[in-house]
Amino acid sequence: MRILVIEDETKTAKFLQKGLGEAGFVVDVAADGFEGLYLAQEVEFDLVILDVMLPSLDGWQVLTRLRQAGRRAQVLFLTARDAVHERVRGFELGADDYLVKPFAFSELLARVRSLLRRAPPRAQESIRCGSVLHAPANGWI
């Protein structure tokens, strides 16, 4: 499973990348909204963990543009913005979950796993090099 973390706070981004990586996920990090939007549109991620307060484009704008582009990746807002109207706004824009900072990593990990269980299945990926085919679920053929 591949996760994109869009977080401008370096310490938090590294913490998430390390923790989620140790939990078995492939994690990419973007430090601002523009870079995050670009990656989320170019690569098929299973989950996007998105901060609201970002440079260049805020999280609201990133999510709006992703949904307008037809990207259906699960999105979890991870932000210090904790007002009820902000959480409601996140869900109305298309977020699948919303967690307020500071947070317990164990809760974040449980939410990530829960969201990924509900995600629609992706097409099987395979790599072909000449007559050799590698499909991750089946090994080398």
Secondary structure, DSSP 8 states (H G I E B T S, - for coil): -EEEEE-S-HHHHHHHHHHHHHTT-EEEEESSHHHHHHHHHHS--SEEEE-SS-SSS-HHHHHHHHHHTT---EEEEEES---HHHHHHHHHHT-SEEEESS--HHHHHHHHHHHHHHS-------EEETTEEEETTTEE-
